[in-house]
Amino acid sequence: MNGRELRVWRREQYLSQQELAAILGLHYTTVANWEAGRAEPPAEMLDLACEAISGRRERQVRALNYAKEKLAHQRRLKAIKQGLPERQAAAAVDSVTPAQTVGARKRGEV
């Protein structure tokens, strides 16, 4: 993988040079030098980066799913508390979108 391919791959992963460097345990200038073609990245480092990023993505997905479940549970309890029948409370929970989950997380509800 050359520097240009590395830059494209890093951007596809939504990582800055600093973030990729932190994952690899390097200084960000090392990543910048690889991308500029001043140095060649060792293949082992790129394999480590791929493994670390895929694990990080899995953790993010699990965290979002957990947040969605917790928000749905809180909404159902709130609906029941307000006296809505079980069926209506369940319908309110089913309408939770990922954007609502992220918003609730930012507000500290989850």
C-alpha positions in Angstrom: 0.0 0.0 0.0 1.5 3.3 -1.0 0.9 6.7 0.7 -2.0 7.8 -1.4 -3.8 4.5 -0.9 -3.1 4.8 2.9 -4.6 8.3 2.9 -7.8 7.1 1.0 -8.1 4.1 3.4 -7.7 6.3 6.5 -10.3 8.7 5.3 -12.7 5.9 4.5 -12.3 4.8 8.1 -13.1 8.4 9.3 -9.8 8.7 11.1 -7.4 11.6 11.3 -3.7 11.1 11.1 -3.5 11.6 14.9 -6.1 8.9 15.5 -4.5 6.4 13.3 -1.1 7.1 14.9 -2.6 6.7 18.4 -4.1 3.3 17.4 -0.7 2.2 16.1 1.2 3.7 19.0 3.1 6.1 16.8 3.6 9.8 16.4 1.3 11.4 13.9 4.2 12.7 11.8 5.1 9.1 11.0 1.6 8.6 9.4 2.0 11.9 7.6 5.4 10.8 6.3 3.9 7.5 5.0 1.1 9.4 3.3 3.5 11.9 1.7 5.7 9.1 0.4 8.7 10.1 2.5 8.7 6.7 4.2 7.1 3.3 3.5 4.7 1.8 6.1 5.5 -1.7 7.3 2.8 -4.2 6.3 2.5 -5.4 9.9 1.5 -1.9 11.1 -1.3 -1.7 8.5 -2.5 -5.2 9.6 -2.6 -4.0 13.2 -4.5 -0.9 12.2 -7.1 -2.9 10.3 -7.6 -5.2 13.3 -7.8 -2.3 15.8 -10.3 -0.3 13.7 -12.6 -3.3 13.1 -12.7 -4.0 16.9 -13.4 -0.3 17.6 -16.3 -0.3 15.1 -17.8 -3.4 16.7 -17.6 -1.7 20.1 -19.3 1.4 18.8 -22.1 -0.6 17.2 -22.6 -2.6 20.5 -22.7 0.7 22.4 -25.3 2.2 20.1 -27.5 -0.9 20.2 -27.3 -0.9 24.0 -28.2 2.8 24.1 -31.1 2.2 21.8 -32.4 -0.6 24.0 -32.0 1.5 27.1 -33.8 4.4 25.5 -36.7 2.2 24.3 -37.0 0.7 27.8 -37.1 4.2 29.4 -39.7 5.4 26.9 -41.9 2.3 27.6 -41.7 2.9 31.3 -42.6 6.6 30.8 -45.5 5.7 28.6 -46.8 3.2 31.2 -46.3 5.7 33.9 -48.5 8.2 31.9 -51.2 5.6 31.8 -50.9 4.4 28.2 -52.1 0.8 27.6 -49.3 -1.7 27.0 -49.9 -1.9 23.3 -49.5 1.9 22.8 -46.5 1.9 25.0 -44.9 -0.8 22.9 -45.7 1.1 19.7 -44.0 4.2 21.1 -40.9 2.1 21.7 -40.8 0.6 18.2 -40.6 4.1 16.6 -37.2 4.9 18.1 -34.7 5.9 15.4 -30.9 5.9 15.6 -30.8 9.7 15.5 -33.1 9.8 18.5 -30.8 7.3 20.3 -27.7 9.5 19.6 -29.6 12.6 20.7 -30.7 11.0 23.9 -27.1 9.9 24.5 -25.8 13.4 24.1 -28.5 14.7 26.5 -27.4 12.1 29.1 -30.7 10.2 29.1 -28.9 7.0 28.3 
